[in-house]
Amino acid sequence: MPHAVNQRHAVSAIPKRGQLRQTAIESAEGGVMPIRHEHAKADPKVFYGAKDQDTLVERYDESAGVYDAAMTDDVGWTGHIELAKVVERHVDKRTRICDAGAGTGLLGELLAEAGYRDMSANDLSPGMLEVARRKRIYSHCRVMELGKPLGYANSVFGATTACGVFTPNHAPASSFDELLRITRAGGLILYTLRSDEEPPDFSARQQELVDAGKWELVKAGEPFPSIASEPHIRHRCWVWRVL
């Protein structure tokens, strides 16, 4: 079961991008430092370059032990911080949440600190999910693959999140169908989506689901720089209400 989190931690405790540790990202000359050797397995380029799903799972499994440190200290990933802020603005603390593609639980940690207690996680990487399980912030952690049937009953969650998974060579736009199925009517689906290099079919699928009366747009955030070590990379936070 999830552990008790200090109640003093809330939305205001979620760091701003400018508060992230920059010592491993900026050199004395003001340039971007390469990722540290011991964290090289968690370089985003390693994941984006995976040739197939098996390779992607293998690379995430291999990087699981250093992933959090590499992504927050070296790479300067901020997607989980931005999405956590959006979740807190739109989702009641008592809501049952599915953290889809949870990885090591970076988003879940922030939500737990903010007071969310009823969270379940899934991910395609057993290694990443084991790291998330040890944090004791999720009621359940299960290996599942976005884009395929998810092992949940219909309409069991009041909100579903997906952080950092809708990006090149990762979860497909067809993932939306199952996220809609497991989220109750009136519930929210909140996710980050790469905007500088949007993966195939996402815009079209979003609109198809609007036209089909499956969901309605609540909020499309402005693109933000999501990886300090790759300043050209942008993500947006999206919020949809299930109909």
N, C-alpha and C positions, 0 to 999 in steps of 0.2 A: 504493500500500500504506500501511497505517497507520504513522504516525511513531513513533519510540521515545519513550516517556513516562517521566519520572523515576520510578524505582522507589520512591522514598521516599514518593510519594503513595499512600495506601491508604484504607481505609474511614475511618480517623480523620481524614483530610484533608477528607472531605466536610463542608461547613459545616452547622452547626445553623441552624434558622430565626432564632434570636436573633442570629446572627453576620452576617446579611445586612446590607448597607449600607442604612441607614434615612434618610440625609440627604435623599433625594429623595422620601421617602414621608411623613414626619412634619413638619409645620410647627412653628414656634416655639411655637405655642399648643397643640400636641399633636394637631392634626387631620390629616386626610389631604390631602396636596397633590394637585392635578390632575396628570395626566401631562404632561410637558414638551411644548411645541408641536412641537419637531422629532421627537418620538416618537409623535405623535398617531395615526399610521397603525397603530401596534401596540397601541392601546388594546383590551383584550379586548372591550369593547362593540362595536367595529367588526366583530369576527369573529362574535360571537353574533348580531348583527343582519343577517348576510348572508341574502338572500332565496332564494338557490339556490346550487348547487355551483360554477357558473361564477364567481359573484360572490365566493364564499369563496376560490377559488383566486386570483382577481385581487387581492383584498385581502392575502392572504398574500404574493404575489409583490411587491406594492408595499411591504410593510413589512419585507421580508427583511433589508435593509441595516441597519435600526435595531432589529430584533426583540430580539436578545439584550440590548442595553443597556436597552431599554424594559421588558422583562419582569423583568429582575433588579434594575435600579436604581430605576425609577419604579413599576412595578406591584407588585414584591415577590413574584413567583411562586416558590413553593417546591415544587411538585409533583415536579420532577425530582430535587430533593435527597432528598425522602422516598422516592421510588421507588428511587433509587440505593442507599439504605441497605437497603431490602428485598431488592433484587437481590443485594447482597453477603452478606446473611445466608443466602440460599437457593441461589445459583448459583455453581458452581465457576468459577474464573478461566479455565480452559481451554475452557469451553463456547462453542460457536458460537451467537451471539445474533443474532436479527433485531430491529432497532429499528424497529417499525412506526409510521408516522406520526411519523417522527423530527424533522421540522421542520429547524431549524438545527443540531441535534445537541447541545442542552443536556444531555440525559440521557447521551448517548454520551460527551461530554467528561468527565463525572464518572466514568463507568465506565472509560474509558481511563486516567484518572489513578489509578484503583484497581487497575489491572493487567489489565483485560480487553482482549484483542487481536484476537479473531476476531469482528468485528461487521459486519453489513450493514445498510444503511438504506434505507427507502423513504418517500416522502411524495407527496401529490397536488400540491404546489406546486413547480415547477421552480426558482423563485427561492430558496425556503427550502432546498431540497436542494443548490443550488449553494454556499450558505454552509456547509452541513455538509460538502460534499466538500472545500472548501478547508482545513478543519481537519485533514484527513488522519488521521482516527481510524477510518474505515470502510474495509473492503476493497472494498465496492461501494455505490454510491448510485444508486437507480433510482426513476423516477417511477411510482408506483402509487397506486391509490385503494382505501382500506379499504371493505369492503362489496361489492367486485367481485373477480373472480378475480385472485390474485396470481401473478406470474411466477416462482414457485419450484417446484421439484420437491417431492414428498411427503416429509415427515419429515426435512427437511434441517437443522433447527435444534434445538439442545438446550434453548433458551429463547427466548421471544418477549416483547418488552416493548412497551407502548403507553402513552405518557405525555401526558396532556393532550388526548387525542383523543376520549375518550368523555365528551362534554359537549354541551350543547344546540347544535343545528344543525351538528354535526360527524359523525363516523363512526357508522354505525348498529349496532344489536345484532347484525345479521346478519354483521358483521365477524368474529365469533367462529368461524364455520364455517371460514374460510380460515386463521385463526391456528391452529386445531386441525390442519388438514391439513398445514401446513408444519412443525409441531412434532412431534418424535418421541415415541413412547410412553414415558412416564416423565419426559419433559421438562416444563418449567414455562411457564406463560403468566402474566405479571405486568403489571398495569396500574393506572392511576389511573382512578377513576370519580367523577364529580360526585355528591355525596350530598345537598346541600341542595336541589338541583333536578335530580333524576336524569332523564336523557334517557329517552324512551319505550322500553318493551319490554325494558330491560336485566335487571331482576330476573327477569322471566318467562323470558327466554332463558337466563340462567344456570341456573335451576332445571331447565328443559327438558333442557339438556345433562347435568346431573347424572342426571336420570331416565333419559336415553338411554344412560348409561354412557360418555359421551365424556370426562368429566373429573371430578376430585374436588377439593373445597376443601382447600387447605393453610392459608391464612391470609386472614382478612378484617380489615384494620386498622381502628383507630378513626378516625372522621372528624377531619380536621385543617384549620385555616384555611390556605388555599392561596394566597390573593392578599391581600397586606397592604393594598392600596388599596381592596379590596372585602371587608371583614372578615366579611360574612355568607356568603361562598362557602366551601364545604367540599368536600374530596375524600376518598376512601378508597383505600388500596392493597389490591389483591386479588392472591392467588397461587393458581393452580390447577395441578394435576398432570394431564397428559394420560394417558388410559387406553387 
